[in-house]
Amino acid sequence: MNKHIDNQGMASPTSPLVKQMTALIQEAGPLTFARFMELALYDEEHGYYTTGGGRATSATSPIGREGGDFFTAPSLSPILARCLVRQLAEIDERLGHPPVFHLMEMGPGAGTLLRDLLQECLEQQASLLPRLACILVERSPAFRRRQQEVLATWQEQGVGIRWVDDLQSIPDGTLTGTLLSNELVDAFPVHRVRMEEDGLRELYVISRDHALQERWAEPSTPELTSFLSDLDVELPVGFTTEINLEAVSWIKQVARVLDHGVVITIDYGHTAQDYFAPERKNGTLMGYYRHTVTTDPFTRVGEQDLTAHVNFSSLALAGERVGLTTTGFTNLQHFLMSLGIDELVEGCEQESEAVRAAAQLLRPHGMGTTFKVLVQHKGIVVPTLRGLRHRAFFESVLATV
Ligand SMILES: C[S@@+](CC[C@H](N)C(=O)[O-])C[C@H]1O[C@@H](n2cnc3c(N)ncnc32)[C@H](O)[C@@H]1O
């Protein structure tokens, strides 16, 4: 990830999306930051994810090293899928090899993770492949089209793959298997808040002289204060942070549709203790544009990705309240090592894609530790999963702030 920080490309007041936001503000008043981020990423016509990062053709993607804005673990190499299939096989065993194993991926982006998982299943777990019922949950039409192209050959070979726009359309308790996501939750719109002497304030977006500007005011919903008190957090004065209420709603939906199985959430983020640590006193919100980090969300509105780190304690707590038991929590490095990534690259050339990708994913001061893996389960007796062999270090931290 390129760490060059660039805040030069200001929001053009003439961009259709900024014009639309300005009109909305004039009509209905200031937008919460979460609403602004929702429009910037998912506006039906101009949102970053709706348009596939503003790319005109499906041949280029905002995800990936070449021509993208950022890369993700699945876009690097199939090595993540190779490890995950080992974990899926163990979950399948714990579930007693059900006749239908639901593999649901939420926010699949370019569709490469499912493609690689299917290929790895074919090579490593041939008995699981015919029992798979794959569901892709994708809200962006541009990404759905990409996924359909990438997965067409698997569908032609008879693998069951269906798409849904959101979890609402899936009936209660109908899934048995694994519900997986990689870098989904960090793409949800977040509220930005700051503690001031006289209480919590929320960031709003206003329009002045046709330009978008910030204004701090009273919180738009009491849920923001409850979010913090649920985690026993008292923010110090001057602390700015993000609150992801959508992540809480999402995990409730995930719990609702799961009958028995495992939820694996991979993303960059922290326990609440680390999320609200002094080194994050300015929050975790970032923009990505052509592998450059920007700290100004009002730059290139609709053309840059916006993202905030995930508060895993909040996901675990919200899950516990709706019947998801926290199986364990670890970082990507420990997860992949536990699943035997070292054996998988043994014998590969040092310069091979697999070795380079493994090094990137395991990097102790990079993806290996910034990325975390939260595993939750429902309807199975406490599974001791292979990917969590190194979970002990993190387990106690997750429970308390
Ligand atoms: C950062 S990308 C990650 C893509 C992919 N998982 C990867 O690792 O390469 C986020 C993906 O989540 C999708 N997304 C965001 N919010 C969503 C939601 N509420 N429901 C379904 N998909 C969503 C986006 O359209 C995009 O495909």
The ligand as a Gaussian input file, in Angstrom:
#p B3LYP/6-31G(d) Opt

LIG

0 1
 C      -13.444000      -3.039000      -0.177000
 S      -14.407000      -3.999000      -1.256000
 C      -13.810000      -5.626000      -0.835000
 C      -13.987000      -6.589000      -1.934000
 C      -13.507000      -8.026000      -1.712000
 N      -14.114000      -8.635000      -0.569000
 C      -12.015000      -8.101000      -1.608000
 O      -11.498000      -8.370000      -0.535000
 O      -11.344000      -7.896000      -2.633000
 C      -16.015000      -3.912000      -0.511000
 C      -17.095000      -4.696000      -1.245000
 O      -18.275000      -4.720000      -0.439000
 C      -19.409000      -4.326000      -1.211000
 N      -20.397000      -3.788000      -0.256000
 C      -20.320000      -2.690000       0.494000
 N      -21.382000      -2.560000       1.309000
 C      -22.147000      -3.638000       1.082000
 C      -23.372000      -4.099000       1.649000
 N      -24.014000      -3.415000       2.585000
 N      -23.880000      -5.253000       1.190000
 C      -23.219000      -5.960000       0.231000
 N      -22.056000      -5.577000      -0.336000
 C      -21.523000      -4.440000       0.091000
 C      -18.804000      -3.342000      -2.191000
 O      -19.640000      -3.082000      -3.296000
 C      -17.531000      -4.109000      -2.557000
 O      -17.817000      -5.166000      -3.441000

